[in-house]
Amino acid sequence: MRKFEKISFPQFKKDIGDNINLYNLYSLPKRSTKNSAGYDFESLIDFVIKPNETIKIPLGIKVSMDNNNFLMITVRSSMGFKYNVRMVNQVGIIDSDYYNNIENEGHMWLKLQNHGENDYLIRKGDKICQGIFLNYLLVDNEDEILSERTSGIGSTDKEAN
């Protein structure tokens, strides 16, 4: 089963602040049209990215999905095409075991960089990225994987205990 959820309020307070009104008012990602592949994520806050600046943006969302799924996060095409604003990692991959990890509950973040010549303004509620669910396949001769995810972003770079 695939579903988006808000992070818990304690995680929200830790990562974003204790504004209960903001926590109660932001929306879960949704598709804009009947045939949209991507679920649009909206900004929780207003911000400006100056030329050559990079900014890390909390999404306030976590995602649950089946083990053979992942969520691909991409910048909205209009942001890159019209304004030269990009995700610093170009494409984000959210694995199914990222959900409810002990480090950050599976809270997803977006990091954008402005490669354009003008300030780029985002207002609360503006669509800032999209997520697309995909299945993946495994090779038949894969060695047994002994480690399990124990924390958040970048945790699979760490050696297993």
N, C-alpha and C positions, 0 to 999 in steps of 0.2 A: 504494500500500500504506500502510495506517495502522498505526502501532505506537508504544507508549510505551517509553522507555528511561530508565535512570538517567543522570544527568550523569556525566562522568568523575570519577575520584577527585581529580585535580588541581583541577577546577572545584569539587567538593564541599568540598575543603580551603579554597579561596579564599572561598567563599560561606558555609559552615556551620561548618567546623572539621575537625580531622584525626582524628576518632573513627572508626577503621576498622570497629569493631564496629557502629556505627550505620549506616555506609555499606553494610555487608554484610547488614544485617537489614531494612531498610525495603523495602516492597512497591511494585510497579507498580500503577497504577489498575486497578480491575476493576468490572464490573457486579455488583450485588447479587442481582438476580433475572433470570430468563429474558427478561422483557419490559422490563427497565430500559433507558431511552434513555441515561442518563448513566453514565459511568465514575467511581466514587468515588475521590477522592484522600484519603489518610490523612495525619495530622500526623506529622512526623518527631520532634517534641519536645513536652514538656509546656509549657503557657503559660497565663497568665490575662490576659484583657482586662478592664480596669476600666471602669466606666461612662464614656462620652465619650472613651475611649482608642482609638487606632488602632495597629495592629501589622502589620508586614510579615513574612510567613511564607514561608520557602523551601520549595518542594515537592520539590526534588531530582530533578525529572523534566523530560525534554524529549520532544517528540512529532514524529514524522515522518508526513507525509500527502501525498496527491496534490496537484498544483497547484490544482485547482479545489475544494479542501476548506479548511475552517477548523475549529478547535476552539473551541467556546463554553464558557467557564467561568462557572458560577453558584454562588452559595452554596447550601448544602443548604436546602431549604424549611423544615425544622424549626428551623434556627438563626434565620431571620428571623421566622418565624411565632410561635414559642414564646418566643424570647429577645431579639428585636429586634437581632440581630447581622447586619451586612450587609457586602458587599464595597464598598469605597469607590467603585469605578467601576461598581457594580451588575452589569455583565456584562463579562467579559474575552473578547477575541477574539484567538486565537493563529493567525496567518497561517502558511501552509505554508513561507514563506521565513524564518521565525523560527528554524527548526531549524538547529542547528550554526552560528549566526552567530558572527562572530569575537569579539564583545564578551563573551558569556556562554554560548556553546554552545547557546543556546536554553533555558536554565534558566528554568522558569516559577516565578513568585512569586504569592502571594495577599496582598492587603492588606484586613484586616477592621477594622470599627469597631463598638464596642458602643454602641448607642443605648438600651440597656436601663437599668434602675435597679440591677441587681446585677452582681457580678463574673461573668464567663463563663469557665469552666474548660475547657480542652482538654487531653486526655492523649494521649501518643504512641499512635498507632494509631487515634485517633478520626477519623471521616470529617469533612472540613472543607469540601469543595466537590465539584462534579461537572463533568465535561467531556462535551460532546455534539458529535459530529462532524456537520458539515453541508456540503452543496454550496452553491456560489454561482454566480450568473449574471453575465454582463457585458453592457453595452449594445452594440448593433451599431456605433454610430458613435463609439466611444471613440478618442481620440487615442493615438498610440503613447506608451507610458510608457518613459522613457529611464533611469530610476534603478533600482537594485537595492538591496535591504537590505544594509547593511554593518555593522550593530551591533544591539544588543538593544532593551530597552523604550524606547519613545518615539522610536526612530530614524527612523521615517517622517515625523516632524515637522521633521527637519533638511532643509535644501536639498541637492539633489544637487550633487556636485562638478563 
